[in-house]
Structure formats: C-alpha cells, structure tokens
Amino acid sequence: EGVARWRRAQRGLTRLLSRDVRRLRRLILPQRLLESVPDWIEAVRAVVDDYADASVELAADFYDAERVAARVTGRF
C-alpha cells in the first residue's frame, strides 16, 4: 500500500504540474515573442522548481516510512 500511495501522490503532482505549466501559456504573446518568452521560461522554471521540491518531500517521507516499517534505525 505504501508504494501505491506514493505513486498516486507522484502522479497527482505530475498532473498538477502539467496543469500549471499549461496555464502559463498565456504569458507568451505572439506579437511580442522576444519579450514574452523569457518571462515564460522564468515562470516555468519557478513552477517546476516548486513541484520538484514537493516531489522530493514525498519521496523522503515515503523512504522514512519504509525505514520505520522495516525497523531500520539511524540516518539515511
């Protein structure tokens, strides 16, 4: 169950990331590509970084839970 729950959470994050990146398309203005694309790239990087942080947290929580379940002590 732990692995399945972790995978569902990761899939959920992926769906949310895709949704949020799609919403950023509005920042690209065809009539001002040279000016608008760099802003879009910066916004996409920020969103991806946020989701990467969330994914890392999920993975660390999963790993911690697996270690507890296996009664492994100490730091990883």
N, C-alpha and C positions, 0 to 999 in steps of 0.2 A: 504493500500500500504506500509506503514512503516514497519509493521511486516513481510510482504512478502519479502521486500527488505533486511531486516535484516537477515531473514532465508536464503535467497540466498547467502548473503555475508558469513554467517557462514558455509554453505555447501561448498562454494568456498574455504574457509580456510581449511576445512577438507580435500578436495581433494588435495590441495597443500601440506598439512602436510603429507598425505599418500604418495604422490609422493616423497617428500624429504626424508622421512624415508626409502622408498624403495631404493632410491639411495645410502643410507648409507650401504646397504648390502655388498657393495664391500670392506668395511673395515674389514669384517670378513674373515679371512684367515683360511681355514680348516686345513692346515698344521701347523698353529700357533694359535689354538683356545685360549689357556690360555693367550697368549699375546694380541691377537687382540680383543677379546670380551670386555674386559674392556674399550678399546678405543671406540668401537662401542657404548657401553652403555653411555659413556660420551657424544658422539656426538648426540645420540638420545635424551638424556636429554636436551641438548642445543637447539636442533631444537624444541622439544616440548615446552620448556620454551618460545622460541620466538613466536611460534604460540599462546600459552596461553596469552601472553601479547597482541597480536593483537586481539584476541577474546575478551579480557577484554575491550579493547578500543572500539571495535564495540558495545559491549553491553552498555557501558557507553554513547556512542554517541546516540544510539537508545533510551536509557532511558531519556537522556536530551531532545531529540527531542519530545518524548511523553509528557514530562512535559511541554515543551513550547506549544505544541498543546493543552494541557489541561489547559493552563494558570496557572500552578502551580508555585508559586514563592518560593524562599528560596533554601537552600542547601539540598541535599539528602545525 
